[in-house]
Amino acid sequence: MVDGMKVFNTSFTLTSDAPTEVADITKRVREALQQSAVTTGIALVTTMRTTCALMDDLLTLGRFQSIIFAEFDGPRSRELTVQVLGE
């Protein structure tokens, strides 16, 4: 905790099977957020050399919104990190 702000970090591996692939990672990000003790804040989802920014209060998505990861240099495995900051 930094000056009343909680910080939570976790990661998961995403493996693509094709040179170009799109993956819905909403469920995995939501699971990561549920592990944190943050109730209101900001989440940042990143990979090495690539940034997928998510700035929303604890994954407040619209009915038809998702978090999508697009791979354009596969097949490969990428480690995605979820960092949550908030109260």
PDB file of N, CA, C and O in Angstrom:
ATOM      1  N   MET A   1       0.850  -1.155   0.000  1.00  0.00           N
ATOM      2  CA  MET A   1       0.000   0.000   0.000  1.00  0.00           C
ATOM      3  C   MET A   1       0.904   1.229   0.000  1.00  0.00           C
ATOM      4  O   MET A   1       1.846   1.306   0.789  1.00  0.00           O
ATOM      5  N   VAL A   2       0.627   2.179  -0.870  1.00  0.00           N
ATOM      6  CA  VAL A   2       1.394   3.402  -0.987  1.00  0.00           C
ATOM      7  C   VAL A   2       0.488   4.573  -0.658  1.00  0.00           C
ATOM      8  O   VAL A   2      -0.432   4.878  -1.418  1.00  0.00           O
ATOM      9  N   ASP A   3       0.740   5.247   0.488  1.00  0.00           N
ATOM     10  CA  ASP A   3      -0.066   6.404   0.896  1.00  0.00           C
ATOM     11  C   ASP A   3      -1.571   6.147   0.775  1.00  0.00           C
ATOM     12  O   ASP A   3      -2.295   6.975   0.223  1.00  0.00           O
ATOM     13  N   GLY A   4      -2.037   5.025   1.279  1.00  0.00           N
ATOM     14  CA  GLY A   4      -3.456   4.702   1.249  1.00  0.00           C
ATOM     15  C   GLY A   4      -3.910   4.047  -0.047  1.00  0.00           C
ATOM     16  O   GLY A   4      -5.044   3.577  -0.135  1.00  0.00           O
ATOM     17  N   MET A   5      -3.039   4.007  -1.056  1.00  0.00           N
ATOM     18  CA  MET A   5      -3.389   3.392  -2.327  1.00  0.00           C
ATOM     19  C   MET A   5      -2.866   1.966  -2.362  1.00  0.00           C
ATOM     20  O   MET A   5      -1.705   1.718  -2.036  1.00  0.00           O
ATOM     21  N   LYS A   6      -3.715   1.034  -2.753  1.00  0.00           N
ATOM     22  CA  LYS A   6      -3.314  -0.367  -2.885  1.00  0.00           C
ATOM     23  C   LYS A   6      -2.722  -0.592  -4.275  1.00  0.00           C
ATOM     24  O   LYS A   6      -3.162   0.011  -5.254  1.00  0.00           O
ATOM     25  N   VAL A   7      -1.731  -1.458  -4.348  1.00  0.00           N
ATOM     26  CA  VAL A   7      -1.121  -1.837  -5.618  1.00  0.00           C
ATOM     27  C   VAL A   7      -1.101  -3.356  -5.679  1.00  0.00           C
ATOM     28  O   VAL A   7      -0.620  -4.015  -4.757  1.00  0.00           O
ATOM     29  N   PHE A   8      -1.625  -3.910  -6.770  1.00  0.00           N
ATOM     30  CA  PHE A   8      -1.682  -5.360  -6.947  1.00  0.00           C
ATOM     31  C   PHE A   8      -1.113  -5.702  -8.312  1.00  0.00           C
ATOM     32  O   PHE A   8      -1.461  -5.060  -9.304  1.00  0.00           O
ATOM     33  N   ASN A   9      -0.244  -6.704  -8.381  1.00  0.00           N
ATOM     34  CA  ASN A   9       0.336  -7.157  -9.645  1.00  0.00           C
ATOM     35  C   ASN A   9       0.160  -8.659  -9.795  1.00  0.00           C
ATOM     36  O   ASN A   9       0.324  -9.407  -8.831  1.00  0.00           O
ATOM     37  N   THR A  10      -0.171  -9.097 -10.990  1.00  0.00           N
ATOM     38  CA  THR A  10      -0.220 -10.511 -11.324  1.00  0.00           C
ATOM     39  C   THR A  10       0.041 -10.645 -12.814  1.00  0.00           C
ATOM     40  O   THR A  10       0.057  -9.648 -13.535  1.00  0.00           O
ATOM     41  N   SER A  11       0.244 -11.864 -13.275  1.00  0.00           N
ATOM     42  CA  SER A  11       0.470 -12.061 -14.704  1.00  0.00           C
ATOM     43  C   SER A  11      -0.070 -13.416 -15.142  1.00  0.00           C
ATOM     44  O   SER A  11      -0.327 -14.298 -14.323  1.00  0.00           O
ATOM     45  N   PHE A  12      -0.235 -13.558 -16.455  1.00  0.00           N
ATOM     46  CA  PHE A  12      -0.637 -14.837 -17.035  1.00  0.00           C
ATOM     47  C   PHE A  12      -0.024 -14.950 -18.427  1.00  0.00           C
ATOM     48  O   PHE A  12       0.345 -13.944 -19.032  1.00  0.00           O
ATOM     49  N   THR A  13       0.081 -16.166 -18.927  1.00  0.00           N
ATOM     50  CA  THR A  13       0.668 -16.411 -20.243  1.00  0.00           C
ATOM     51  C   THR A  13      -0.431 -16.674 -21.255  1.00  0.00           C
ATOM     52  O   THR A  13      -1.377 -17.416 -20.990  1.00  0.00           O
ATOM     53  N   LEU A  14      -0.292 -16.056 -22.417  1.00  0.00           N
ATOM     54  CA  LEU A  14      -1.226 -16.229 -23.517  1.00  0.00           C
ATOM     55  C   LEU A  14      -0.429 -16.768 -24.696  1.00  0.00           C
ATOM     56  O   LEU A  14       0.563 -16.161 -25.101  1.00  0.00           O
ATOM     57  N   THR A  15      -0.851 -17.905 -25.254  1.00  0.00           N
ATOM     58  CA  THR A  15      -0.134 -18.536 -26.359  1.00  0.00           C
ATOM     59  C   THR A  15      -0.993 -18.496 -27.612  1.00  0.00           C
ATOM     60  O   THR A  15      -2.155 -18.901 -27.600  1.00  0.00           O
ATOM     61  N   SER A  16      -0.400 -17.999 -28.698  1.00  0.00           N
ATOM     62  CA  SER A  16      -1.112 -17.970 -29.978  1.00  0.00           C
ATOM     63  C   SER A  16      -0.662 -19.155 -30.815  1.00  0.00           C
ATOM     64  O   SER A  16       0.445 -19.665 -30.644  1.00  0.00           O
ATOM     65  N   ASP A  17      -1.532 -19.590 -31.724  1.00  0.00           N
ATOM     66  CA  ASP A  17      -1.236 -20.741 -32.578  1.00  0.00           C
ATOM     67  C   ASP A  17      -1.036 -20.349 -34.037  1.00  0.00           C
ATOM     68  O   ASP A  17      -0.598 -21.169 -34.845  1.00  0.00           O
ATOM     69  N   ALA A  18      -1.353 -19.106 -34.380  1.00  0.00           N
ATOM     70  CA  ALA A  18      -1.293 -18.659 -35.766  1.00  0.00           C
ATOM     71  C   ALA A  18      -0.516 -17.346 -35.857  1.00  0.00           C
ATOM     72  O   ALA A  18      -0.319 -16.672 -34.846  1.00  0.00           O
ATOM     73  N   PRO A  19      -0.070 -16.978 -37.069  1.00  0.00           N
ATOM     74  CA  PRO A  19       0.653 -15.718 -37.227  1.00  0.00           C
ATOM     75  C   PRO A  19      -0.188 -14.506 -36.833  1.00  0.00           C
ATOM     76  O   PRO A  19       0.339 -13.540 -36.282  1.00  0.00           O
ATOM     77  N   THR A  20      -1.473 -14.551 -37.108  1.00  0.00           N
ATOM     78  CA  THR A  20      -2.383 -13.473 -36.734  1.00  0.00           C
ATOM     79  C   THR A  20      -3.532 -14.089 -35.959  1.00  0.00           C
ATOM     80  O   THR A  20      -4.178 -15.020 -36.438  1.00  0.00           O
ATOM     81  N   GLU A  21      -3.794 -13.573 -34.758  1.00  0.00           N
ATOM     82  CA  GLU A  21      -4.820 -14.159 -33.906  1.00  0.00           C
ATOM     83  C   GLU A  21      -5.380 -13.084 -32.978  1.00  0.00           C
ATOM     84  O   GLU A  21      -4.654 -12.187 -32.550  1.00  0.00           O
ATOM     85  N   VAL A  22      -6.661 -13.178 -32.673  1.00  0.00           N
ATOM     86  CA  VAL A  22      -7.318 -12.255 -31.761  1.00  0.00           C
ATOM     87  C   VAL A  22      -7.901 -13.072 -30.611  1.00  0.00           C
ATOM     88  O   VAL A  22      -8.586 -14.071 -30.830  1.00  0.00           O
ATOM     89  N   ALA A  23      -7.619 -12.634 -29.378  1.00  0.00           N
ATOM     90  CA  ALA A  23      -8.091 -13.369 -28.202  1.00  0.00           C
ATOM     91  C   ALA A  23      -8.840 -12.430 -27.267  1.00  0.00           C
ATOM     92  O   ALA A  23      -8.383 -11.321 -26.991  1.00  0.00           O
ATOM     93  N   ASP A  24      -9.982 -12.877 -26.787  1.00  0.00           N
ATOM     94  CA  ASP A  24     -10.749 -12.135 -25.782  1.00  0.00           C
ATOM     95  C   ASP A  24     -10.170 -12.508 -24.424  1.00  0.00           C
ATOM     96  O   ASP A  24     -10.304 -13.652 -23.992  1.00  0.00           O
ATOM     97  N   ILE A  25      -9.522 -11.554 -23.740  1.00  0.00           N
ATOM     98  CA  ILE A  25      -8.887 -11.829 -22.449  1.00  0.00           C
ATOM     99  C   ILE A  25      -9.671 -11.223 -21.289  1.00  0.00           C
ATOM    100  O   ILE A  25      -9.152 -11.117 -20.178  1.00  0.00           O
ATOM    101  N   THR A  26     -10.908 -10.828 -21.540  1.00  0.00           N
ATOM    102  CA  THR A  26     -11.735 -10.202 -20.507  1.00  0.00           C
ATOM    103  C   THR A  26     -11.848 -11.073 -19.267  1.00  0.00           C
ATOM    104  O   THR A  26     -11.668 -10.582 -18.153  1.00  0.00           O
ATOM    105  N   LYS A  27     -12.142 -12.358 -19.438  1.00  0.00           N
ATOM    106  CA  LYS A  27     -12.327 -13.262 -18.296  1.00  0.00           C
ATOM    107  C   LYS A  27     -11.051 -13.355 -17.463  1.00  0.00           C
ATOM    108  O   LYS A  27     -11.114 -13.340 -16.234  1.00  0.00           O
ATOM    109  N   ARG A  28      -9.895 -13.450 -18.121  1.00  0.00           N
ATOM    110  CA  ARG A  28      -8.629 -13.575 -17.390  1.00  0.00           C
ATOM    111  C   ARG A  28      -8.294 -12.295 -16.638  1.00  0.00           C
ATOM    112  O   ARG A  28      -7.768 -12.347 -15.527  1.00  0.00           O
ATOM    113  N   VAL A  29      -8.597 -11.143 -17.239  1.00  0.00           N
ATOM    114  CA  VAL A  29      -8.359  -9.859 -16.555  1.00  0.00           C
ATOM    115  C   VAL A  29      -9.316  -9.721 -15.380  1.00  0.00           C
ATOM    116  O   VAL A  29      -8.918  -9.288 -14.298  1.00  0.00           O
ATOM    117  N   ARG A  30     -10.585 -10.091 -15.590  1.00  0.00           N
ATOM    118  CA  ARG A  30     -11.573 -10.019 -14.502  1.00  0.00           C
ATOM    119  C   ARG A  30     -11.144 -10.911 -13.328  1.00  0.00           C
ATOM    120  O   ARG A  30     -11.273 -10.507 -12.172  1.00  0.00           O
ATOM    121  N   GLU A  31     -10.642 -12.101 -13.610  1.00  0.00           N
ATOM    122  CA  GLU A  31     -10.166 -13.004 -12.549  1.00  0.00           C
ATOM    123  C   GLU A  31      -8.988 -12.379 -11.794  1.00  0.00           C
ATOM    124  O   GLU A  31      -8.899 -12.504 -10.572  1.00  0.00           O
ATOM    125  N   ALA A  32      -8.099 -11.716 -12.507  1.00  0.00           N
ATOM    126  CA  ALA A  32      -6.969 -11.047 -11.864  1.00  0.00           C
ATOM    127  C   ALA A  32      -7.454  -9.923 -10.957  1.00  0.00           C
ATOM    128  O   ALA A  32      -6.939  -9.746  -9.852  1.00  0.00           O
ATOM    129  N   LEU A  33      -8.433  -9.171 -11.416  1.00  0.00           N
ATOM    130  CA  LEU A  33      -8.962  -8.074 -10.610  1.00  0.00           C
ATOM    131  C   LEU A  33      -9.648  -8.578  -9.351  1.00  0.00           C
ATOM    132  O   LEU A  33      -9.581  -7.933  -8.305  1.00  0.00           O
ATOM    133  N   GLN A  34     -10.308  -9.727  -9.444  1.00  0.00           N
ATOM    134  CA  GLN A  34     -10.982 -10.295  -8.276  1.00  0.00           C
ATOM    135  C   GLN A  34      -9.990 -10.753  -7.214  1.00  0.00           C
ATOM    136  O   GLN A  34     -10.349 -10.845  -6.040  1.00  0.00           O
ATOM    137  N   GLN A  35      -8.753 -11.041  -7.603  1.00  0.00           N
ATOM    138  CA  GLN A  35      -7.717 -11.433  -6.650  1.00  0.00           C
ATOM    139  C   GLN A  35      -7.210 -10.237  -5.849  1.00  0.00           C
ATOM    140  O   GLN A  35      -6.681 -10.400  -4.749  1.00  0.00           O
ATOM    141  N   SER A  36      -7.372  -9.037  -6.402  1.00  0.00           N
ATOM    142  CA  SER A  36      -6.871  -7.838  -5.729  1.00  0.00           C
ATOM    143  C   SER A  36      -7.853  -7.402  -4.657  1.00  0.00           C
ATOM    144  O   SER A  36      -9.016  -7.803  -4.666  1.00  0.00           O
ATOM    145  N   ALA A  37      -7.376  -6.579  -3.731  1.00  0.00           N
ATOM    146  CA  ALA A  37      -8.242  -6.034  -2.682  1.00  0.00           C
ATOM    147  C   ALA A  37      -8.752  -4.649  -3.068  1.00  0.00           C
ATOM    148  O   ALA A  37      -9.317  -3.940  -2.236  1.00  0.00           O
ATOM    149  N   VAL A  38      -8.554  -4.263  -4.327  1.00  0.00           N
ATOM    150  CA  VAL A  38      -8.965  -2.944  -4.805  1.00  0.00           C
ATOM    151  C   VAL A  38     -10.447  -2.970  -5.147  1.00  0.00           C
ATOM    152  O   VAL A  38     -10.913  -3.876  -5.837  1.00  0.00           O
ATOM    153  N   THR A  39     -11.189  -1.976  -4.666  1.00  0.00           N
ATOM    154  CA  THR A  39     -12.615  -1.884  -4.986  1.00  0.00           C
ATOM    155  C   THR A  39     -12.910  -0.781  -5.995  1.00  0.00           C
ATOM    156  O   THR A  39     -13.896  -0.860  -6.728  1.00  0.00           O
ATOM    157  N   THR A  40     -12.070   0.239  -6.041  1.00  0.00           N
ATOM    158  CA  THR A  40     -12.199   1.313  -7.014  1.00  0.00           C
ATOM    159  C   THR A  40     -10.806   1.702  -7.461  1.00  0.00           C
ATOM    160  O   THR A  40      -9.938   1.966  -6.629  1.00  0.00           O
ATOM    161  N   GLY A  41     -10.581   1.740  -8.760  1.00  0.00           N
ATOM    162  CA  GLY A  41      -9.241   2.093  -9.208  1.00  0.00           C
ATOM    163  C   GLY A  41      -9.066   1.977 -10.703  1.00  0.00           C
ATOM    164  O   GLY A  41     -10.021   2.058 -11.475  1.00  0.00           O
ATOM    165  N   ILE A  42      -7.809   1.782 -11.092  1.00  0.00           N
ATOM    166  CA  ILE A  42      -7.431   1.696 -12.496  1.00  0.00           C
ATOM    167  C   ILE A  42      -6.625   0.422 -12.687  1.00  0.00           C
ATOM    168  O   ILE A  42      -5.813   0.057 -11.837  1.00  0.00           O
ATOM    169  N   ALA A  43      -6.855  -0.256 -13.814  1.00  0.00           N
ATOM    170  CA  ALA A  43      -6.075  -1.440 -14.153  1.00  0.00           C
ATOM    171  C   ALA A  43      -5.315  -1.173 -15.445  1.00  0.00           C
ATOM    172  O   ALA A  43      -5.847  -0.558 -16.369  1.00  0.00           O
ATOM    173  N   LEU A  44      -4.078  -1.634 -15.505  1.00  0.00           N
ATOM    174  CA  LEU A  44      -3.257  -1.518 -16.701  1.00  0.00           C
ATOM    175  C   LEU A  44      -2.843  -2.920 -17.111  1.00  0.00           C
ATOM    176  O   LEU A  44      -2.263  -3.656 -16.314  1.00  0.00           O
ATOM    177  N   VAL A  45      -3.136  -3.291 -18.347  1.00  0.00           N
ATOM    178  CA  VAL A  45      -2.804  -4.605 -18.876  1.00  0.00           C
ATOM    179  C   VAL A  45      -1.707  -4.410 -19.907  1.00  0.00           C
ATOM    180  O   VAL A  45      -1.898  -3.681 -20.880  1.00  0.00           O
ATOM    181  N   THR A  46      -0.544  -5.057 -19.708  1.00  0.00           N
ATOM    182  CA  THR A  46       0.585  -4.853 -20.613  1.00  0.00           C
ATOM    183  C   THR A  46       1.266  -6.159 -20.975  1.00  0.00           C
ATOM    184  O   THR A  46       1.130  -7.162 -20.274  1.00  0.00           O
ATOM    185  N   THR A  47       1.999  -6.137 -22.076  1.00  0.00           N
ATOM    186  CA  THR A  47       2.921  -7.198 -22.456  1.00  0.00           C
ATOM    187  C   THR A  47       4.259  -6.523 -22.729  1.00  0.00           C
ATOM    188  O   THR A  47       4.321  -5.301 -22.863  1.00  0.00           O
ATOM    189  N   MET A  48       5.312  -7.298 -22.811  1.00  0.00           N
ATOM    190  CA  MET A  48       6.613  -6.728 -23.144  1.00  0.00           C
ATOM    191  C   MET A  48       6.551  -6.081 -24.521  1.00  0.00           C
ATOM    192  O   MET A  48       6.079  -6.692 -25.479  1.00  0.00           O
ATOM    193  N   ARG A  49       7.024  -4.858 -24.618  1.00  0.00           N
ATOM    194  CA  ARG A  49       7.105  -4.097 -25.866  1.00  0.00           C
ATOM    195  C   ARG A  49       5.755  -3.777 -26.478  1.00  0.00           C
ATOM    196  O   ARG A  49       5.696  -3.238 -27.583  1.00  0.00           O
ATOM    197  N   THR A  50       4.686  -4.089 -25.798  1.00  0.00           N
ATOM    198  CA  THR A  50       3.343  -3.817 -26.289  1.00  0.00           C
ATOM    199  C   THR A  50       2.495  -3.370 -25.108  1.00  0.00           C
ATOM    200  O   THR A  50       2.633  -3.916 -24.014  1.00  0.00           O
ATOM    201  N   THR A  51       1.630  -2.401 -25.304  1.00  0.00           N
ATOM    202  CA  THR A  51       0.768  -1.959 -24.220  1.00  0.00           C
ATOM    203  C   THR A  51      -0.688  -2.082 -24.635  1.00  0.00           C
ATOM    204  O   THR A  51      -1.084  -1.604 -25.698  1.00  0.00           O
ATOM    205  N   CYS A  52      -1.474  -2.722 -23.796  1.00  0.00           N
ATOM    206  CA  CYS A  52      -2.914  -2.803 -23.980  1.00  0.00           C
ATOM    207  C   CYS A  52      -3.491  -2.081 -22.772  1.00  0.00           C
ATOM    208  O   CYS A  52      -3.588  -2.668 -21.694  1.00  0.00           O
ATOM    209  N   ALA A  53      -3.865  -0.856 -22.925  1.00  0.00           N
ATOM    210  CA  ALA A  53      -4.279  -0.070 -21.763  1.00  0.00           C
ATOM    211  C   ALA A  53      -5.744  -0.282 -21.449  1.00  0.00           C
ATOM    212  O   ALA A  53      -6.599  -0.260 -22.334  1.00  0.00           O
ATOM    213  N   LEU A  54      -6.013  -0.484 -20.193  1.00  0.00           N
ATOM    214  CA  LEU A  54      -7.375  -0.591 -19.677  1.00  0.00           C
ATOM    215  C   LEU A  54      -7.470   0.421 -18.559  1.00  0.00           C
ATOM    216  O   LEU A  54      -6.832   0.251 -17.521  1.00  0.00           O
ATOM    217  N   MET A  55      -8.239   1.452 -18.742  1.00  0.00           N
ATOM    218  CA  MET A  55      -8.403   2.449 -17.693  1.00  0.00           C
ATOM    219  C   MET A  55      -9.884   2.576 -17.401  1.00  0.00           C
ATOM    220  O   MET A  55     -10.604   3.322 -18.065  1.00  0.00           O
ATOM    221  N   ASP A  56     -10.312   1.857 -16.428  1.00  0.00           N
ATOM    222  CA  ASP A  56     -11.723   1.828 -16.069  1.00  0.00           C
ATOM    223  C   ASP A  56     -11.821   1.370 -14.631  1.00  0.00           C
ATOM    224  O   ASP A  56     -10.958   0.626 -14.164  1.00  0.00           O
ATOM    225  N   ASP A  57     -12.839   1.790 -13.926  1.00  0.00           N
ATOM    226  CA  ASP A  57     -13.011   1.365 -12.540  1.00  0.00           C
ATOM    227  C   ASP A  57     -13.383  -0.105 -12.481  1.00  0.00           C
ATOM    228  O   ASP A  57     -14.513  -0.490 -12.781  1.00  0.00           O
ATOM    229  N   LEU A  58     -12.416  -0.913 -12.092  1.00  0.00           N
ATOM    230  CA  LEU A  58     -12.604  -2.350 -11.914  1.00  0.00           C
ATOM    231  C   LEU A  58     -13.392  -3.021 -13.029  1.00  0.00           C
ATOM    232  O   LEU A  58     -14.388  -3.700 -12.784  1.00  0.00           O
ATOM    233  N   LEU A  59     -12.938  -2.823 -14.233  1.00  0.00           N
ATOM    234  CA  LEU A  59     -13.501  -3.511 -15.388  1.00  0.00           C
ATOM    235  C   LEU A  59     -14.994  -3.250 -15.554  1.00  0.00           C
ATOM    236  O   LEU A  59     -15.791  -4.174 -15.724  1.00  0.00           O
ATOM    237  N   THR A  60     -15.342  -1.999 -15.502  1.00  0.00           N
ATOM    238  CA  THR A  60     -16.721  -1.607 -15.755  1.00  0.00           C
ATOM    239  C   THR A  60     -16.886  -1.503 -17.258  1.00  0.00           C
ATOM    240  O   THR A  60     -16.598  -0.464 -17.853  1.00  0.00           O
ATOM    241  N   LEU A  61     -17.346  -2.571 -17.865  1.00  0.00           N
ATOM    242  CA  LEU A  61     -17.498  -2.617 -19.313  1.00  0.00           C
ATOM    243  C   LEU A  61     -18.963  -2.547 -19.691  1.00  0.00           C
ATOM    244  O   LEU A  61     -19.840  -2.952 -18.929  1.00  0.00           O
ATOM    245  N   GLY A  62     -19.209  -2.028 -20.876  1.00  0.00           N
ATOM    246  CA  GLY A  62     -20.569  -2.018 -21.406  1.00  0.00           C
ATOM    247  C   GLY A  62     -20.994  -3.422 -21.782  1.00  0.00           C
ATOM    248  O   GLY A  62     -20.180  -4.345 -21.790  1.00  0.00           O
ATOM    249  N   ARG A  63     -22.236  -3.576 -22.085  1.00  0.00           N
ATOM    250  CA  ARG A  63     -22.805  -4.892 -22.366  1.00  0.00           C
ATOM    251  C   ARG A  63     -22.066  -5.653 -23.467  1.00  0.00           C
ATOM    252  O   ARG A  63     -21.903  -6.870 -23.373  1.00  0.00           O
ATOM    253  N   PHE A  64     -21.621  -4.957 -24.497  1.00  0.00           N
ATOM    254  CA  PHE A  64     -20.982  -5.612 -25.630  1.00  0.00           C
ATOM    255  C   PHE A  64     -19.485  -5.302 -25.717  1.00  0.00           C
ATOM    256  O   PHE A  64     -18.885  -5.456 -26.780  1.00  0.00           O
ATOM    257  N   GLN A  65     -18.880  -4.869 -24.611  1.00  0.00           N
ATOM    258  CA  GLN A  65     -17.455  -4.545 -24.607  1.00  0.00           C
ATOM    259  C   GLN A  65     -16.638  -5.691 -24.029  1.00  0.00           C
ATOM    260  O   GLN A  65     -17.109  -6.434 -23.167  1.00  0.00           O
ATOM    261  N   SER A  66     -15.401  -5.826 -24.517  1.00  0.00           N
ATOM    262  CA  SER A  66     -14.473  -6.855 -24.075  1.00  0.00           C
ATOM    263  C   SER A  66     -13.059  -6.286 -24.105  1.00  0.00           C
ATOM    264  O   SER A  66     -12.827  -5.210 -24.657  1.00  0.00           O
ATOM    265  N   ILE A  67     -12.131  -7.003 -23.517  1.00  0.00           N
ATOM    266  CA  ILE A  67     -10.722  -6.671 -23.633  1.00  0.00           C
ATOM    267  C   ILE A  67     -10.141  -7.668 -24.627  1.00  0.00           C
ATOM    268  O   ILE A  67     -10.182  -8.877 -24.401  1.00  0.00           O
ATOM    269  N   ILE A  68      -9.610  -7.162 -25.710  1.00  0.00           N
ATOM    270  CA  ILE A  68      -9.134  -8.003 -26.800  1.00  0.00           C
ATOM    271  C   ILE A  68      -7.631  -7.849 -26.939  1.00  0.00           C
ATOM    272  O   ILE A  68      -7.117  -6.731 -26.914  1.00  0.00           O
ATOM    273  N   PHE A  69      -6.918  -8.965 -27.084  1.00  0.00           N
ATOM    274  CA  PHE A  69      -5.498  -8.944 -27.399  1.00  0.00           C
ATOM    275  C   PHE A  69      -5.342  -9.418 -28.837  1.00  0.00           C
ATOM    276  O   PHE A  69      -5.829 -10.491 -29.193  1.00  0.00           O
ATOM    277  N   ALA A  70      -4.669  -8.630 -29.663  1.00  0.00           N
ATOM    278  CA  ALA A  70      -4.446  -8.992 -31.062  1.00  0.00           C
ATOM    279  C   ALA A  70      -2.973  -9.321 -31.268  1.00  0.00           C
ATOM    280  O   ALA A  70      -2.100  -8.500 -30.986  1.00  0.00           O
ATOM    281  N   GLU A  71      -2.704 -10.525 -31.760  1.00  0.00           N
ATOM    282  CA  GLU A  71      -1.338 -10.977 -32.056  1.00  0.00           C
ATOM    283  C   GLU A  71      -1.115 -10.861 -33.554  1.00  0.00           C
ATOM    284  O   GLU A  71      -1.895 -11.389 -34.347  1.00  0.00           O
ATOM    285  N   PHE A  72      -0.045 -10.167 -33.941  1.00  0.00           N
ATOM    286  CA  PHE A  72       0.280 -10.022 -35.350  1.00  0.00           C
ATOM    287  C   PHE A  72       1.683 -10.539 -35.665  1.00  0.00           C
ATOM    288  O   PHE A  72       2.209 -10.291 -36.750  1.00  0.00           O
ATOM    289  N   ASP A  73       2.290 -11.261 -34.714  1.00  0.00           N
ATOM    290  CA  ASP A  73       3.644 -11.771 -34.899  1.00  0.00           C
ATOM    291  C   ASP A  73       3.761 -13.175 -34.309  1.00  0.00           C
ATOM    292  O   ASP A  73       4.777 -13.518 -33.705  1.00  0.00           O
ATOM    293  N   GLY A  74       2.719 -13.981 -34.487  1.00  0.00           N
ATOM    294  CA  GLY A  74       2.693 -15.307 -33.881  1.00  0.00           C
ATOM    295  C   GLY A  74       3.193 -16.362 -34.823  1.00  0.00           C
ATOM    296  O   GLY A  74       3.673 -16.028 -35.906  1.00  0.00           O
ATOM    297  N   PRO A  75       3.103 -17.612 -34.465  1.00  0.00           N
ATOM    298  CA  PRO A  75       2.675 -18.060 -33.136  1.00  0.00           C
ATOM    299  C   PRO A  75       3.777 -17.834 -32.101  1.00  0.00           C
ATOM    300  O   PRO A  75       4.966 -17.950 -32.399  1.00  0.00           O
ATOM    301  N   ARG A  76       3.355 -17.510 -30.887  1.00  0.00           N
ATOM    302  CA  ARG A  76       4.292 -17.298 -29.775  1.00  0.00           C
ATOM    303  C   ARG A  76       3.521 -17.252 -28.465  1.00  0.00           C
ATOM    304  O   ARG A  76       2.292 -17.193 -28.444  1.00  0.00           O
ATOM    305  N   SER A  77       4.274 -17.281 -27.377  1.00  0.00           N
ATOM    306  CA  SER A  77       3.695 -17.103 -26.046  1.00  0.00           C
ATOM    307  C   SER A  77       4.061 -15.712 -25.560  1.00  0.00           C
ATOM    308  O   SER A  77       5.188 -15.255 -25.751  1.00  0.00           O
ATOM    309  N   ARG A  78       3.128 -15.056 -24.945  1.00  0.00           N
ATOM    310  CA  ARG A  78       3.371 -13.736 -24.372  1.00  0.00           C
ATOM    311  C   ARG A  78       2.901 -13.733 -22.923  1.00  0.00           C
ATOM    312  O   ARG A  78       1.868 -14.312 -22.590  1.00  0.00           O
ATOM    313  N   GLU A  79       3.663 -13.083 -22.085  1.00  0.00           N
ATOM    314  CA  GLU A  79       3.278 -12.907 -20.687  1.00  0.00           C
ATOM    315  C   GLU A  79       2.567 -11.565 -20.581  1.00  0.00           C
ATOM    316  O   GLU A  79       3.124 -10.530 -20.948  1.00  0.00           O
ATOM    317  N   LEU A  80       1.350 -11.584 -20.084  1.00  0.00           N
ATOM    318  CA  LEU A  80       0.589 -10.364 -19.871  1.00  0.00           C
ATOM    319  C   LEU A  80       0.568 -10.056 -18.390  1.00  0.00           C
ATOM    320  O   LEU A  80       0.379 -10.954 -17.570  1.00  0.00           O
ATOM    321  N   THR A  81       0.757  -8.806 -18.044  1.00  0.00           N
ATOM    322  CA  THR A  81       0.771  -8.370 -16.653  1.00  0.00           C
ATOM    323  C   THR A  81      -0.437  -7.494 -16.414  1.00  0.00           C
ATOM    324  O   THR A  81      -0.770  -6.641 -17.236  1.00  0.00           O
ATOM    325  N   VAL A  82      -1.092  -7.708 -15.285  1.00  0.00           N
ATOM    326  CA  VAL A  82      -2.207  -6.864 -14.853  1.00  0.00           C
ATOM    327  C   VAL A  82      -1.764  -6.161 -13.590  1.00  0.00           C
ATOM    328  O   VAL A  82      -1.424  -6.805 -12.598  1.00  0.00           O
ATOM    329  N   GLN A  83      -1.768  -4.826 -13.625  1.00  0.00           N
ATOM    330  CA  GLN A  83      -1.441  -4.040 -12.443  1.00  0.00           C
ATOM    331  C   GLN A  83      -2.677  -3.223 -12.094  1.00  0.00           C
ATOM    332  O   GLN A  83      -3.239  -2.537 -12.948  1.00  0.00           O
ATOM    333  N   VAL A  84      -3.098  -3.300 -10.828  1.00  0.00           N
ATOM    334  CA  VAL A  84      -4.283  -2.599 -10.361  1.00  0.00           C
ATOM    335  C   VAL A  84      -3.867  -1.606  -9.295  1.00  0.00           C
ATOM    336  O   VAL A  84      -3.156  -1.965  -8.356  1.00  0.00           O
ATOM    337  N   LEU A  85      -4.301  -0.362  -9.428  1.00  0.00           N
ATOM    338  CA  LEU A  85      -4.007   0.700  -8.457  1.00  0.00           C
ATOM    339  C   LEU A  85      -5.331   1.280  -7.993  1.00  0.00           C
ATOM    340  O   LEU A  85      -6.220   1.527  -8.808  1.00  0.00           O
ATOM    341  N   GLY A  86      -5.469   1.500  -6.696  1.00  0.00           N
ATOM    342  CA  GLY A  86      -6.705   2.107  -6.208  1.00  0.00           C
ATOM    343  C   GLY A  86      -6.897   1.941  -4.726  1.00  0.00           C
ATOM    344  O   GLY A  86      -5.957   1.700  -3.970  1.00  0.00           O
ATOM    345  N   GLU A  87      -8.140   2.075  -4.336  1.00  0.00           N
ATOM    346  CA  GLU A  87      -8.505   2.026  -2.915  1.00  0.00           C
ATOM    347  C   GLU A  87      -9.126   0.686  -2.550  1.00  0.00           C
ATOM    348  O   GLU A  87      -9.493   0.470  -1.395  1.00  0.00           O
TER     349      GLU A  87
END
